[in-house]
Amino acid sequence: MTSEIREGDRRAAFDAALNAYGPDSLYVPPLWSDFDRMFDPAKNPFVTEGHGRYALFSAHRDGRPVGRIAASIHDASNRKHGTRHGAFGFFDCIDDDEVADALLRAAEQWLSARGMSRVTGNFNLTAMQQIGVMTDGFDHAPFTDMMWSPPHIAQHLERAGYAATFPMTTFEIALDGGKPEQLLGDKQRAVLADPDFVWQPIKRSAFKVRLEDARLILNDGFADNPMFVPPTAAEYLFQAGDMMWIIDNRISTVVYHRGRPAGAIIAIPDLNPLIKAIDGRVGLSAPFKFVQHRVMNRRAVLIYQSVCRDLHNRGLNGAMLYRTALALQEAGYRTLGGTWIADINGPSLRQVEKVGARPLHRLHLFTKRLAAA
């Protein structure tokens, strides 16, 4: 049975993953409003500021969407790294060779026609959003901002000639009975005792100011990381601006050193159980379920932490994680999820090991050379 490939149908692409995996899977959709906004070229700074381009494809069987994929070109990344690379993202589909092949072919042809020599994914548009394809840990529920896909997605990519690269792991930290003091050495204690370091929570009253400082810290601290392209103020606010409505000011912090932004640790309540309960759609019952979730939730997720490069190896990273772990415990959280850490990032891996983190999911990027158009 053949499938029909359509381009630009955002509603069908949103529904495709829900249809493909069903309500009993661990897949958690994005909010429909976020997905729709992300793929609106008139609203997403990725397009409006000239940083990149994309196309969104959906696969249909008997008029029903059963798969999707996005093809994207991060022009700013290619300029920075001197490459002609494209990406696929949001690759989700039923376990069917023909559907998977049709979607991958649509993305590859779109990228080849625009001169790209290689395709890699998942990149859900940029490296600052969800990345990777799950290769292990399929039975573990994801936290907010974590990927989840069934085993057949990686299998279809391998069958289509993609190679697994850039291994990554997500983590889960049990806060009950945890020992955050294991993060403390002489350097971390010196930071905590130094009055030159000022710790500011991210409150709604100063949200945009703190968010902009967190962006500057991110761009400085991650500048040498592979694949990283500094988000502009508009891009960062586009991705993180809605966080103001869910932020818990007890667990996110911007640290200043002698008056300038120095470190940031961004943690939020885990919204995935709520979003899964409403299938990503805000209906009449959503406000009640949100209040119920807020009262019952004991899970949080660490989105990222960053320290400006001139303060690397001073102990600030460990000090921030220590303070955050204590704050999470005091606020009643019992579990902390940690978004992906690459195998090549030894210091971060050692840090999560100190707090007793256990691996949650295994992910890889999948890459393939493209034939010239």
N, C-alpha and C positions, 0 to 999 in steps of 0.2 A: 504494500500500500504506500503510495507516494504522499508526500506532504507538500503543502503550499507555503512558500516563504513570503512574508509581507515585511515591508520596511516602514518604520515610523509609527506603528500602532502601539502607543504606550500602554493603553489599557490591556491589550492582549498580551503584551510582554510581561506586565505585572502579574496577570492571572496565570501565565504559562507555568511558572514554577509551582504555584499552589496546586494546579491541575496535575502536574507531573508527579509530585511527591505525595500528595494527599494529606489529610488532616492528622494522620497518626505518625507522620515522620517528625524528625527533630528540626526540620527547616523552619526558620522564622523569617517572614517577609519584612522588607522595609515598610515604613508607613507609605500608603499610596500617595499621600500629598508630597512626601519627600522624593519618591521615585518619579512622579510626574514633573516636579520642579527640576529635578536633576537632568531629565532628558528634554526639557524645554529650552531650545537654543536661544530663546530671547531672554532667558533668566539666568542661565548658568554662566558664571564668569569664565569658566574653562573655554567657552566659545566667545562670549561677548568681549573679553579682553584679548582675544587672539592667541590664547595659549595652546589651543587644540581643536580637534574636530572629531565627530563621532557619527556612527549610524547604529540604529537599533533594529534588530530583526526578530521576527517571531515565526514559529513553525506551527501550521494548523493542520489538523486531521478532521475531516467532516465538519469544518467550520469552527472547531474547538482548538484554542491554543494549547500546545503540548510541549513547547520548547521556546527558548529565546537565546539571543547572544547579542552583545554590543561589540562593535569594532571601533577602535579609537586610535588617534594619532596625537601624541603629546608633542606638539611642535617645539615648545619651549625646552622639553627634555632632549629632543633630538639636536637642537641648536647647542645646548650645553655640553652634550656628550659626543657630538660629531657623528651621530648615527642616523640610520633611516629605519627605525624600528616602529612597529605598530603593536597594538595590544588587542586582546579579546577580554571581555568581562561579562559578568552576569550570565555565564554559560550554565544553563539548567535545562534539562529535558527528560522525557521518558527514556527508559532503557530500550532504545531502538536504534539500530545502526543507521538506517536511512534518515531518520530525523536528525541524529547527531551529525552525520556527514553533511547533510544539506545546510545546517546552521554553520558549521565550521567553514564550508565552502563559500557561503555568502560573505562571511567575515574576511576570509582570506582574499577573495576576489576584490572586495572593496578596498582592502589595504594595498594589494598588488597594483591596482589601477591608479593608486596615488603614490607609487614609487617606493613602497616599503619593501625592505629586503628580509625582514624577520618579524615574526609575531610571537608574543609572549602573553601569558595570562594565568589565572584571572588577575586583571587589574580593573577594578570597578571604577574606571576612568583614570584615576591617578594613584601613585604609591601612597598618598596620604589617606586613601579610602581603603575599603576592604580588598585584600589581595590574597592570592593563592588558591590552590585546589586541594581539597582534603584527600589525604592518602592513608590516614589511620585515625583511630579515635571516633569512629562513626557513631558509637553508642552514647557519646557524651553530649549533652545539650550545650549549645553555644551560648555565650554571654553576648550582650550588646556589642556590636562592631566586630564580631567574629564570623568567619565564613562557616557554612555547613553545606555539604553536598554528599550524596550517597556514593558508594564505591564505583558505580558504573560511569560516573563522569570522568574520573581519571582513566578508567579502562578504555573509554571511547577515544580519549585524547591519545593514549599510547597506540591504539590501533590505527589512528589517523596519522601516525608518524611524528607525534610530539614527544620530546624528551623531558623528563623531570629534572629540574635544576633548582638551585637556591632553596635548600630545605629550611623549614621554619617550624616552630612549636608554639602553641598557646599553653597557658598554665592556669591552674586553679590553686588558690592558697586558702587553707582552712584557718580562719582567724581565731576560732575557739581553741584555746590551749596553745596558740602560736607563741613564738619566742622572738619578737621583733628586736630584742636587745642583742641578738646575734648579729645584727647589722652594724652594731656600734664597735668601732675601733677608735684609736686615738684621733684620727682625722675627723671622724664623724662627731665625736664628743667636742672637739675643738670648734667645729662649725656651730653646733648647738649652743655653745657657751659664748660665741663671739657676738657682741652687740652690733657689729657692722652688718650682720645678716638680719634682715627684717622680714617676717613671715606674714603675708597678707592673704586672707581667704578670698575666694571668688564669690562675692555677693552680688545680688541683682542691682543694688544701688550703684555699684562701680563696675558693672559687668563688662561693658565695652572697653573700658580702660584696661582692666585686668586681662581681657581676652587678647587685646592688641599686644600687651607686654608678653603674654604667653606665646603669641605668634613670633615675636622677635627672638625670644629665647629658643623656640623650636628651630627657626631658620639658622640661627648661629650654631646651636649645638649639633644639628644634623647635617651641617653643610658638607662634611666629608663623607657622608654615608652613600653607598651605591644606590642609584635610582632616584635619589632625593632631588626634587626641584622645589625651591622655596615658594610656598603659597603667598600670593599677594593678600593684602588686607581684605579685598572683596572676596577672594576665593575662600579664605579662612572663615570669614563671617558667614558666607553662604553655607559652609559645611557645619559650622559650630554654633551659629547664632541662636538656633532653637534650643540650645542647651540651657539657656537662661531659665526656661520654664521647668526644667527637671533638676537643675543643679542643687546639690546638697553642700552648702558652704562650709560644712564641717570637714569635708574630705578632699577638697581641691585647694591648691595653694600656689601663689606666685611668690617667689623669694627675691628680695632685693639686696644687693650688696653695695653699701655706700651710696645708696640712692638710685642705682640703676638696675634694670631687670637682670637677674642672674640665673634663676632656676624656676621650673614650673613642673608641677605634677597634677595631671588632670584625671580625676576619678569621678564617676557618676553612678547613681543607682542603676542596677541592671533592669532594663525595660523589656527584655525579651519575653518573659512570661506574660506580661500584659499585651504586648503586640501580637503574640501568637494567639492569645484568647480572642482578639478582635479581628484576626486575619489581616492586620495591617490597615484596616479601614475604621475611621472614626465615625461611629454611628450614635444612635440615641443612648445606648447603654455605656458608651465609652467613659463618660465622666464618672459614673458610679464605679466602674471597674478600675479606673485610675486611682480613685480614693482608696478602694479596697486593696489594690496592689501596694500603694504607698504605705499603708498600715502594716501589711503582712510581709513585705519584701525584706529579705535579709541578705541579698546578694548585691554586690557592687562590682564595677569593672574599672580597671586602670587603663585608660585610653592611651596615654603616653606620659613619659617624663623626660625632661631635657635640661641640660645645664650648659651655659655658655662656655665656649671652648677654652677661654683663658682661666676658667675655674675647674677644668677637668682635673681629676686626680687629687682634688682637695677634700673629698669626703662629702660633698654636698648631695650627690645622688643618694647615697646610703642614708644620710640624715633625713632627706625628704621622705624616703620610703619608710623609715622608722617612725617619723611623726605621723605619717598617713596611716600606717598600720595601727598605731595607738588610737588615732581619731576614729577609725573605722570600728574598732572594738568598742570604744566608748559610745558610739552612735548606734550600736546594736546590730551592726552587720556581722554575719557569720562566715561569709565566703567572699573571696575577692578573685575575680578573673583577670588574667593578664593577656592582652592581645599579643600578637606574634612577635617572637624574637628569633632572628636568623641564627643558624648554627655558627656563622662566622663571628657573631657578637659574643665573644667569650666573657667579657666583664659583666654584661647584663645577665648572662646565664648563671654565672657564679653568684650574682646578687640574689636572684630568685631562689637559688638552691639554699642560700643561707636562711631564708624564711620558711623553708619546708614546702616549697611549691611542688605540685605534682604535674607532670605533663598531661594535657587535656586532649589536644588534637595535633596531628602531624599534617603539615601542608608543604606543597612544592609549587613553584612556578613551572609551567609547561611551555616549551618553546619549540619553534620550527622555522626553518628557512622557507622563504616564499619564492616561488618562480616568478620571473619577470612577466609583467603584463603584456 
